Amino acid sequence: MSDHIKDKVIVLTGAGGGFGRLIGIKAASLGARLVCADINAEALGVTVQDIQSGQGQAIGRQTDVTDSAQMAALARAAVEAFGRIDVMINNAGVMPLAFYADHKAASELWHRCIDINIKGVLNGIMAVHDQMIDQGQGHIVNISSIYGNFPVAGAGVYGATKAAVNFLSEALRVESQGKIKVTVIKPTGVPGTGLGAGIVNRAAIVGILGQNAASYLATMGVMASGELPPAQADPENIAYAALSPDYIADQVIHTINQPWGVSLGDVTIRAAGDAYIL
Protein backbone atom coordinates (compact mmCIF):
# COMPACT_ATOMS: atom_id res chain seq x y z
CA MET A 1 0.00 0.00 0.00
CA SER A 2 1.18 3.52 -0.75
CA ASP A 3 1.86 5.84 2.17
CA HIS A 4 0.32 9.07 0.90
CA ILE A 5 -1.93 9.20 3.95
CA LYS A 6 0.93 9.39 6.45
CA ASP A 7 1.04 12.69 8.38
CA LYS A 8 -2.06 14.06 6.67
CA VAL A 9 -4.32 16.07 8.96
CA ILE A 10 -7.86 14.70 8.68
CA VAL A 11 -10.96 16.31 10.12
CA LEU A 12 -13.69 13.71 10.56
CA THR A 13 -17.31 14.25 11.57
CA GLY A 14 -19.51 11.51 12.98
CA ALA A 15 -16.40 9.94 14.48
CA GLY A 16 -18.18 8.43 17.45
CA GLY A 17 -19.50 5.35 15.67
CA GLY A 18 -20.31 3.59 12.41
CA PHE A 19 -18.17 4.43 9.39
CA GLY A 20 -16.64 7.40 11.19
CA ARG A 21 -15.11 5.43 14.01
CA LEU A 22 -13.67 2.84 11.62
CA ILE A 23 -12.28 5.48 9.27
CA GLY A 24 -10.60 7.30 12.13
CA ILE A 25 -8.94 4.21 13.57
CA LYS A 26 -7.77 2.96 10.16
CA ALA A 27 -6.43 6.36 9.08
CA ALA A 28 -4.56 6.84 12.35
CA SER A 29 -3.00 3.38 12.05
CA LEU A 30 -1.49 4.54 8.74
CA GLY A 31 0.02 7.63 10.33
CA ALA A 32 -2.64 10.27 9.73
CA ARG A 33 -3.37 12.87 12.40
CA LEU A 34 -7.05 12.94 13.27
CA VAL A 35 -9.31 15.74 14.44
CA CYS A 36 -12.44 13.84 15.44
CA ALA A 37 -15.87 15.39 15.88
CA ASP A 38 -19.21 14.07 17.05
CA ILE A 39 -22.25 15.45 18.84
CA ASN A 40 -22.02 12.53 21.27
CA ALA A 41 -19.13 13.44 23.57
CA GLU A 42 -18.95 10.03 25.24
CA ALA A 43 -18.77 8.08 21.98
CA LEU A 44 -16.29 10.60 20.60
CA GLY A 45 -14.08 10.13 23.64
CA VAL A 46 -13.99 6.37 23.11
CA THR A 47 -12.84 6.77 19.50
CA VAL A 48 -10.10 9.24 20.42
CA GLN A 49 -8.93 7.06 23.30
CA ASP A 50 -8.81 3.98 21.09
CA ILE A 51 -6.73 5.83 18.49
CA GLN A 52 -4.33 7.11 21.12
CA SER A 53 -4.10 3.68 22.75
CA GLY A 54 -2.94 2.35 19.40
CA GLN A 55 -0.17 4.98 19.34
CA GLY A 56 -2.08 7.13 16.85
CA GLN A 57 -2.48 10.89 16.95
CA ALA A 58 -5.97 12.27 17.55
CA ILE A 59 -7.84 15.03 19.30
CA GLY A 60 -11.58 15.24 19.78
CA ARG A 61 -14.01 18.13 19.78
CA GLN A 62 -17.71 17.79 20.52
CA THR A 63 -19.41 19.38 17.52
CA ASP A 64 -22.91 19.79 16.14
CA VAL A 65 -22.47 19.76 12.35
CA THR A 66 -25.71 21.74 11.90
CA ASP A 67 -24.09 24.73 13.65
CA SER A 68 -21.80 26.58 11.23
CA ALA A 69 -20.03 28.40 14.08
CA GLN A 70 -19.16 25.09 15.75
CA MET A 71 -17.89 23.69 12.47
CA ALA A 72 -15.72 26.76 11.92
CA ALA A 73 -14.35 26.30 15.45
CA LEU A 74 -13.59 22.67 14.64
CA ALA A 75 -11.53 23.72 11.64
CA ARG A 76 -9.68 26.32 13.73
CA ALA A 77 -8.92 23.68 16.33
CA ALA A 78 -7.39 21.47 13.64
CA VAL A 79 -5.13 24.25 12.39
CA GLU A 80 -4.14 25.22 15.92
CA ALA A 81 -3.26 21.61 16.77
CA PHE A 82 -1.58 20.51 13.56
CA GLY A 83 -0.98 23.60 11.42
CA ARG A 84 -3.13 22.65 8.44
CA ILE A 85 -6.13 20.65 7.18
CA ASP A 86 -5.40 18.16 4.43
CA VAL A 87 -8.66 16.21 4.38
CA MET A 88 -12.21 16.94 5.51
CA ILE A 89 -14.52 13.91 5.78
CA ASN A 90 -18.16 14.93 6.07
CA ASN A 91 -19.45 11.64 7.43
CA ALA A 92 -22.13 12.56 9.98
CA GLY A 93 -25.60 11.58 8.78
CA VAL A 94 -28.99 10.11 9.67
CA MET A 95 -31.46 7.97 7.71
CA PRO A 96 -35.12 8.40 8.75
CA LEU A 97 -36.74 6.38 5.97
CA ALA A 98 -40.51 6.83 5.87
CA PHE A 99 -43.37 7.23 3.43
CA TYR A 100 -45.06 10.60 3.04
CA ALA A 101 -48.08 9.04 4.73
CA ASP A 102 -45.89 8.74 7.83
CA HIS A 103 -45.39 12.50 8.05
CA LYS A 104 -46.89 12.90 11.52
CA ALA A 105 -44.30 10.56 12.95
CA ALA A 106 -41.49 11.52 10.60
CA SER A 107 -41.71 15.30 10.17
CA GLU A 108 -39.39 16.30 13.00
CA LEU A 109 -36.86 13.64 12.02
CA TRP A 110 -37.00 14.69 8.38
CA HIS A 111 -36.17 18.29 9.28
CA ARG A 112 -33.28 17.06 11.41
CA CYS A 113 -32.14 14.89 8.48
CA ILE A 114 -32.08 17.94 6.21
CA ASP A 115 -30.10 19.89 8.79
CA ILE A 116 -27.50 17.15 9.31
CA ASN A 117 -27.21 15.60 5.86
CA ILE A 118 -27.31 18.80 3.77
CA LYS A 119 -26.47 21.72 6.04
CA GLY A 120 -23.90 19.65 7.92
CA VAL A 121 -22.02 18.88 4.71
CA LEU A 122 -22.26 22.48 3.53
CA ASN A 123 -21.00 23.70 6.91
CA GLY A 124 -18.08 21.28 6.64
CA ILE A 125 -17.17 22.54 3.19
CA MET A 126 -17.34 26.17 4.29
CA ALA A 127 -15.32 25.49 7.43
CA VAL A 128 -12.27 24.19 5.57
CA HIS A 129 -12.57 25.84 2.16
CA ASP A 130 -10.45 28.95 2.75
CA GLN A 131 -7.77 27.06 4.66
CA MET A 132 -7.39 24.55 1.82
CA ILE A 133 -7.35 27.25 -0.86
CA ASP A 134 -4.68 29.18 1.06
CA GLN A 135 -2.62 25.99 1.43
CA GLY A 136 -2.93 25.37 -2.29
CA GLN A 137 -4.27 21.84 -1.80
CA GLY A 138 -6.87 19.89 0.12
CA HIS A 139 -9.31 17.02 -0.17
CA ILE A 140 -12.99 16.92 0.81
CA VAL A 141 -14.69 13.53 1.12
CA ASN A 142 -18.49 13.53 1.40
CA ILE A 143 -20.41 10.41 2.40
CA SER A 144 -23.48 10.12 0.19
CA SER A 145 -25.55 7.02 -0.65
CA ILE A 146 -26.96 5.09 -3.58
CA TYR A 147 -30.27 6.59 -2.38
CA GLY A 148 -29.10 9.82 -3.97
CA ASN A 149 -29.05 8.21 -7.42
CA PHE A 150 -32.80 8.11 -8.08
CA PRO A 151 -36.05 8.97 -6.24
CA VAL A 152 -37.86 5.97 -4.79
CA ALA A 153 -40.79 5.34 -2.47
CA GLY A 154 -39.94 5.49 1.21
CA ALA A 155 -36.88 7.72 0.83
CA GLY A 156 -38.19 11.02 -0.51
CA VAL A 157 -36.46 13.13 2.12
CA TYR A 158 -33.40 10.99 2.82
CA GLY A 159 -32.75 10.45 -0.89
CA ALA A 160 -33.12 14.16 -1.55
CA THR A 161 -30.50 14.95 1.08
CA LYS A 162 -28.04 12.57 -0.53
CA ALA A 163 -28.78 13.92 -4.01
CA ALA A 164 -27.99 17.34 -2.55
CA VAL A 165 -24.67 16.02 -1.24
CA ASN A 166 -23.87 14.86 -4.79
CA PHE A 167 -24.70 18.30 -6.21
CA LEU A 168 -22.73 20.17 -3.55
CA SER A 169 -19.76 17.91 -4.15
CA GLU A 170 -19.69 18.13 -7.92
CA ALA A 171 -20.10 21.90 -7.92
CA LEU A 172 -17.21 22.18 -5.46
CA ARG A 173 -15.05 19.95 -7.66
CA VAL A 174 -15.65 22.16 -10.68
CA GLU A 175 -15.02 25.39 -8.76
CA SER A 176 -11.85 24.19 -7.03
CA GLN A 177 -10.07 22.11 -9.66
CA GLY A 178 -6.34 22.13 -9.06
CA LYS A 179 -6.75 23.20 -5.44
CA ILE A 180 -9.28 20.92 -3.71
CA LYS A 181 -9.95 17.30 -4.61
CA VAL A 182 -13.53 16.13 -4.02
CA THR A 183 -14.69 12.56 -3.48
CA VAL A 184 -18.26 11.30 -3.10
CA ILE A 185 -18.63 7.92 -1.41
CA LYS A 186 -21.91 6.09 -2.10
CA PRO A 187 -22.38 3.00 0.05
CA THR A 188 -25.21 0.57 -0.48
CA GLY A 189 -27.02 -0.78 2.56
CA VAL A 190 -24.62 -1.75 5.34
CA PRO A 191 -26.52 -3.41 8.22
CA GLY A 192 -23.63 -3.21 10.68
CA THR A 193 -23.39 0.57 11.01
CA GLY A 194 -26.44 1.22 13.17
CA LEU A 195 -27.70 3.80 10.68
CA GLY A 196 -30.87 1.76 10.24
CA ALA A 197 -31.85 2.51 13.84
CA GLY A 198 -33.19 5.85 12.63
CA ILE A 199 -35.70 4.33 10.19
CA VAL A 200 -39.24 5.48 10.98
CA ASN A 201 -41.13 2.84 8.99
CA ARG A 202 -39.31 -0.43 8.32
CA ALA A 203 -41.46 -1.03 5.23
CA ALA A 204 -39.93 2.07 3.62
CA ILE A 205 -36.81 0.11 2.68
CA VAL A 206 -38.84 -1.31 -0.22
CA GLY A 207 -37.77 1.56 -2.49
CA ILE A 208 -34.15 0.48 -2.57
CA LEU A 209 -35.08 -3.17 -3.09
CA GLY A 210 -37.90 -3.12 -5.63
CA GLN A 211 -38.54 -6.57 -7.01
CA ASN A 212 -35.93 -8.02 -4.66
CA ALA A 213 -37.71 -6.97 -1.45
CA ALA A 214 -39.07 -10.38 -0.49
CA SER A 215 -35.82 -12.25 -1.08
CA TYR A 216 -33.76 -9.57 0.71
CA LEU A 217 -35.97 -9.54 3.79
CA ALA A 218 -35.81 -13.31 3.91
CA THR A 219 -32.01 -13.18 3.69
CA MET A 220 -31.79 -10.60 6.48
CA GLY A 221 -34.03 -12.74 8.64
CA VAL A 222 -31.73 -15.71 8.16
CA MET A 223 -28.71 -13.49 8.79
CA ALA A 224 -30.19 -12.26 12.08
CA SER A 225 -30.63 -15.84 13.22
CA GLY A 226 -26.97 -16.58 12.50
CA GLU A 227 -27.80 -19.15 9.84
CA LEU A 228 -26.77 -17.32 6.66
CA PRO A 229 -25.34 -19.74 4.08
CA PRO A 230 -21.53 -19.61 4.10
CA ALA A 231 -21.34 -18.29 0.53
CA GLN A 232 -23.49 -15.25 1.36
CA ALA A 233 -21.45 -14.50 4.49
CA ASP A 234 -18.06 -14.83 2.78
CA PRO A 235 -16.58 -11.67 1.19
CA GLU A 236 -14.41 -13.93 -0.97
CA ASN A 237 -17.56 -15.36 -2.57
CA ILE A 238 -19.45 -13.64 -5.41
CA ALA A 239 -22.71 -14.30 -3.51
CA TYR A 240 -21.61 -12.11 -0.55
CA ALA A 241 -24.89 -10.52 0.54
CA ALA A 242 -24.20 -7.70 2.99
CA LEU A 243 -21.15 -5.49 3.31
CA SER A 244 -19.24 -5.23 6.55
CA PRO A 245 -18.73 -1.54 7.44
CA ASP A 246 -14.97 -2.17 7.29
CA TYR A 247 -15.13 -2.36 3.51
CA ILE A 248 -16.66 1.12 3.29
CA ALA A 249 -14.01 2.51 5.60
CA ASP A 250 -11.28 0.82 3.55
CA GLN A 251 -12.48 2.53 0.38
CA VAL A 252 -12.59 5.93 2.09
CA ILE A 253 -8.99 5.34 3.18
CA HIS A 254 -8.11 4.29 -0.37
CA THR A 255 -9.41 7.57 -1.82
CA ILE A 256 -7.29 9.54 0.65
CA ASN A 257 -4.20 7.40 0.22
CA GLN A 258 -3.43 8.74 -3.26
CA PRO A 259 -0.87 11.21 -4.65
CA TRP A 260 -2.13 14.79 -4.55
CA GLY A 261 -2.49 14.74 -8.32
CA VAL A 262 -4.83 11.73 -8.32
CA SER A 263 -8.48 12.27 -7.42
CA LEU A 264 -11.02 9.46 -7.08
CA GLY A 265 -14.23 11.36 -7.65
CA ASP A 266 -17.23 9.07 -7.33
CA VAL A 267 -17.03 5.73 -5.54
CA THR A 268 -19.90 3.26 -5.07
CA ILE A 269 -19.26 0.25 -2.84
CA ARG A 270 -21.53 -2.79 -3.05
CA ALA A 271 -21.61 -6.36 -1.85
CA ALA A 272 -21.53 -8.37 -5.08
CA GLY A 273 -24.60 -10.35 -4.06
CA ASP A 274 -26.68 -7.64 -2.44
CA ALA A 275 -30.25 -6.97 -3.52
CA TYR A 276 -30.22 -3.19 -3.94
CA ILE A 277 -31.43 -1.91 -7.29
CA LEU A 278 -30.27 1.75 -7.29
QUIKAZI-V175443 format. One record per residue. N is the residue number from 1. SS is DSSP state (H for helix, E for strand, - for the rest). PHI is phi in radians with two decimals (* if undefined). Layout:
N;SS;PHI / N;SS;PHI
This chain:
1;-;* / 2;-;-1.18 / 3;-;-2.09 / 4;-;-1.25 / 5;-;-1.49 / 6;-;-1.03 / 7;-;1.27 / 8;-;-1.17 / 9;E;-1.65 / 10;E;-2.05 / 11;E;-1.68 / 12;E;-2.32 / 13;-;-1.62 / 14;-;1.10 / 15;-;-1.40 / 16;-;-1.35 / 17;-;-2.95 / 18;H;0.99 / 19;H;-0.98 / 20;H;-1.02 / 21;H;-1.06 / 22;H;-1.12 / 23;H;-1.06 / 24;H;-1.06 / 25;H;-1.14 / 26;H;-1.16 / 27;H;-1.14 / 28;H;-1.12 / 29;H;-1.15 / 30;-;-1.68 / 31;-;1.74 / 32;-;-1.29 / 33;E;-1.88 / 34;E;-1.80 / 35;E;-2.02 / 36;E;-1.69 / 37;E;-2.32 / 38;E;-2.87 / 39;-;-1.33 / 40;-;-1.61 / 41;H;-1.11 / 42;H;-1.16 / 43;H;-1.12 / 44;H;-1.05 / 45;H;-1.07 / 46;H;-1.13 / 47;H;-1.08 / 48;H;-1.08 / 49;H;-1.11 / 50;H;-1.13 / 51;H;-1.13 / 52;H;-1.16 / 53;H;-1.13 / 54;-;-1.55 / 55;-;1.23 / 56;-;-1.56 / 57;E;-1.83 / 58;E;-2.77 / 59;E;-2.19 / 60;E;-2.19 / 61;E;-2.49 / 62;E;-1.09 / 63;-;-2.55 / 64;-;-1.72 / 65;-;-1.14 / 66;-;-1.35 / 67;-;-1.80 / 68;H;-1.10 / 69;H;-1.17 / 70;H;-1.17 / 71;H;-1.19 / 72;H;-1.11 / 73;H;-1.15 / 74;H;-1.07 / 75;H;-1.11 / 76;H;-1.09 / 77;H;-1.10 / 78;H;-1.12 / 79;H;-1.17 / 80;H;-1.11 / 81;H;-1.39 / 82;H;-2.21 / 83;-;1.54 / 84;-;-2.92 / 85;-;-2.33 / 86;-;-1.57 / 87;E;-2.40 / 88;E;-2.04 / 89;E;-1.92 / 90;E;-1.52 / 91;-;-1.84 / 92;-;-1.00 / 93;-;-2.96 / 94;-;-2.33 / 95;-;-2.40 / 96;-;-1.51 / 97;-;-1.08 / 98;-;-2.98 / 99;-;-1.42 / 100;H;-1.03 / 101;H;-1.14 / 102;H;-1.58 / 103;H;-1.02 / 104;H;-1.11 / 105;H;-1.47 / 106;H;-1.76 / 107;H;-0.91 / 108;H;-1.09 / 109;H;-1.21 / 110;H;-1.10 / 111;H;-1.11 / 112;H;-1.15 / 113;H;-1.05 / 114;H;-1.08 / 115;H;-1.13 / 116;H;-1.37 / 117;H;-1.32 / 118;H;-1.76 / 119;H;-1.11 / 120;H;-1.09 / 121;H;-1.16 / 122;H;-1.06 / 123;H;-1.07 / 124;H;-1.14 / 125;H;-1.07 / 126;H;-1.11 / 127;H;-1.12 / 128;H;-1.88 / 129;H;-0.94 / 130;H;-1.14 / 131;H;-1.06 / 132;H;-1.19 / 133;H;-1.09 / 134;H;-1.12 / 135;H;-1.21 / 136;-;1.60 / 137;-;-2.89 / 138;E;-3.08 / 139;E;-2.55 / 140;E;-1.98 / 141;E;-2.00 / 142;E;-1.95 / 143;E;-1.51 / 144;-;-1.88 / 145;-;-2.96 / 146;H;-1.12 / 147;H;-1.07 / 148;H;-1.40 / 149;H;-1.36 / 150;-;-2.84 / 151;-;-1.27 / 152;-;-2.40 / 153;-;-1.04 / 154;-;1.54 / 155;-;-2.42 / 156;H;-0.97 / 157;H;-1.38 / 158;H;-1.03 / 159;H;-1.07 / 160;H;-1.12 / 161;H;-1.16 / 162;H;-1.34 / 163;H;-1.10 / 164;H;-1.11 / 165;H;-1.04 / 166;H;-1.08 / 167;H;-1.15 / 168;H;-1.00 / 169;H;-1.17 / 170;H;-1.18 / 171;H;-1.10 / 172;H;-1.11 / 173;H;-1.02 / 174;H;-1.15 / 175;H;-1.22 / 176;-;-2.02 / 177;-;-0.94 / 178;-;1.50 / 179;-;-2.23 / 180;E;-2.19 / 181;E;-1.40 / 182;E;-2.30 / 183;E;-2.18 / 184;E;-1.95 / 185;E;-1.81 / 186;E;-2.12 / 187;E;-1.28 / 188;-;-1.50 / 189;-;-1.14 / 190;-;-2.32 / 191;H;-0.97 / 192;H;-1.39 / 193;H;-1.52 / 194;-;1.52 / 195;H;-1.08 / 196;H;-1.15 / 197;H;-1.11 / 198;H;-1.52 / 199;-;-1.14 / 200;-;-1.44 / 201;-;-2.22 / 202;H;-1.03 / 203;H;-1.20 / 204;H;-1.22 / 205;H;-1.23 / 206;H;-1.00 / 207;H;-1.08 / 208;H;-1.50 / 209;H;-1.89 / 210;H;0.91 / 211;H;-1.15 / 212;H;-1.66 / 213;H;-0.99 / 214;H;-1.09 / 215;H;-1.18 / 216;H;-1.12 / 217;H;-1.09 / 218;H;-1.14 / 219;H;-1.12 / 220;H;-1.15 / 221;H;-1.13 / 222;H;-1.14 / 223;H;-1.09 / 224;H;-1.11 / 225;-;-1.47 / 226;-;1.39 / 227;-;-2.03 / 228;-;-1.10 / 229;-;-0.94 / 230;H;-0.90 / 231;H;-1.09 / 232;H;-1.33 / 233;H;-1.66 / 234;-;-1.79 / 235;-;-1.13 / 236;-;-1.47 / 237;-;-1.86 / 238;-;-1.08 / 239;-;-1.53 / 240;-;-0.82 / 241;-;-1.73 / 242;-;-2.56 / 243;-;-1.11 / 244;-;-1.33 / 245;H;-0.98 / 246;H;-1.01 / 247;H;-1.24 / 248;H;-1.17 / 249;H;-1.03 / 250;H;-1.06 / 251;H;-1.27 / 252;H;-1.10 / 253;H;-1.04 / 254;H;-1.05 / 255;H;-1.17 / 256;H;-1.39 / 257;-;-1.47 / 258;-;-2.26 / 259;-;-1.02 / 260;-;-1.02 / 261;-;-1.46 / 262;-;-2.00 / 263;-;-2.13 / 264;-;-1.61 / 265;-;-1.52 / 266;E;-2.49 / 267;E;-2.15 / 268;E;-1.90 / 269;E;-2.04 / 270;-;-2.29 / 271;-;-1.38 / 272;-;-1.04 / 273;-;-1.88 / 274;-;-1.30 / 275;-;-1.92 / 276;-;-1.35 / 277;-;-1.80 / 278;-;-1.38
